[in-house]
Amino acid sequence: MEIKITLTDKPHAKPDESALGFGKFFTDHMFLMDYTEELGWHDARIVPFANLELHPAATVLHYGAEVFEGLKAYRTPNGKVQMFRPIENIRRMNRSAERLCLPEIDEDLAMQILDTFVSLEQDWVPSAPGTSLYLRPFLFGNDPFLGLHTINHSTYVLIASPVGSYYKDGINPVRIMIETEDVRAVRGGTGYAKCGGNYGASNRAGKKAEEKGYSQVLWLDGVERKYIEEVGAMNVMFMIDDEIVTPALTGSILPGITRMSCIELLRKQGYRVSERQISVDELWTALAEGRLKEAWGCGTAAVVSPIGELAYKDQIYTINDGKIGAVTQKLYDTLTGIQWGKCEDTESWTHPVPAKN
Ligand SMILES: *Cc1c(COP(=O)(O)O)cnc(C)c1O
């Protein structure tokens, strides 16, 4: 498909790379494309970054028809730019879209859009250690009336934000609170879809955890509140004795691309990795008996985030003396090494971004 490009005549100065933070700055352009049943996807265009114009009755504003993705473009030591497993984000976005009855995007077209957009904005990919260009594709229902009905008009948008290192002062283990009241998702719901609505459901518990000084919530299953699901915006892994356990994908958990990559790398390195149910009771027993050696979250933003403390009801446990464990550290080094092009990509996971033409 032809992508029409309208360049800005007011390019912005790039922000200071030591003060990027997350999602505060945006590049000079954005990508937009519309869908209607009659025309399919059409009017693919890159335009100067600006506010979106929406009808006040637009479906997304009332009925939550929205899915999104999150991936990064990395600057390698030789100055080139690459993405990490972008095809997996495209496939997941289509699975999310299917769940919300939003139109899917052909994989080749979605890849062409990513390549064209990131190539155009590649000067915005920062180069300080740990920094990257965060890419946020999102897709939403955009019909201009309030009746509940099949979505006809949808819009796909891609924006990009240069982001700082998640670990400004080294990798500090995080404190996590197990949530016992609110649930994030149930089987049959939208837990496996990356959609804004899941975050809406998570807000209250997240706020409560923050007020108590915890960085994120660890969710339990929505039916029995007994089995571990995932952390805020990360999947979770536990090393119990010599087994690495991560909750199985039963429909209510987001299938993370970092999770999948961790599992593949760990198995290759000879670790025993089990995708299975794990209850809080099992976790607590392992903690009490000193068999829970390491725990970490994994997701695109932090890559791998060691968990130093877990709270459940009135009990608080420290894991590995609140320090990052050896397996967590090695996993972090291997994954970040591949993503930033500092070590060999033995898995062919990286995708070079075409040079600017
Ligand atoms: C995006 C996300 C993750 C992590 O997925 P990655 O593909 O590894 O970035 C985990 N949980 C939730 C709820 C998410 O939205």
The ligand as a Tripos MOL2 file, in Angstrom:
@<TRIPOS>MOLECULE
LIG
   15    15     1     0     0
SMALL
NO_CHARGES

@<TRIPOS>ATOM
      1 C1          2.2880   -5.6220   27.4010 C.3       1 LIG1
      2 C2          2.0040   -6.4030   28.6360 C.ar      1 LIG1
      3 C3          2.8920   -7.3720   29.1490 C.ar      1 LIG1
      4 C4          4.2670   -7.6170   28.5850 C.3       1 LIG1
      5 O1          4.2940   -7.9980   27.2560 O.3       1 LIG1
      6 P1          5.6190   -7.8110   26.3900 P.3       1 LIG1
      7 O2          5.2280   -8.2640   25.0360 O.co2     1 LIG1
      8 O3          6.6610   -8.6700   26.9910 O.co2     1 LIG1
      9 O4          5.9890   -6.3720   26.4540 O.co2     1 LIG1
     10 C5          2.4800   -8.1210   30.2410 C.ar      1 LIG1
     11 N1          1.2910   -7.9030   30.8380 N.ar      1 LIG1
     12 C6          0.4240   -6.9570   30.3880 C.ar      1 LIG1
     13 C7         -0.8680   -6.7740   31.0820 C.3       1 LIG1
     14 C8          0.7540   -6.1770   29.2800 C.ar      1 LIG1
     15 O5         -0.0990   -5.2300   28.8650 O.3       1 LIG1
@<TRIPOS>BOND
     1     1     2 1
     2     2     3 ar
     3     2    14 ar
     4     3     4 1
     5     3    10 ar
     6     4     5 1
     7     5     6 1
     8     6     7 2
     9     6     8 1
    10     6     9 1
    11    10    11 ar
    12    11    12 ar
    13    12    13 1
    14    12    14 ar
    15    14    15 1
@<TRIPOS>SUBSTRUCTURE
     1 LIG1         1 GROUP 0 **** ****
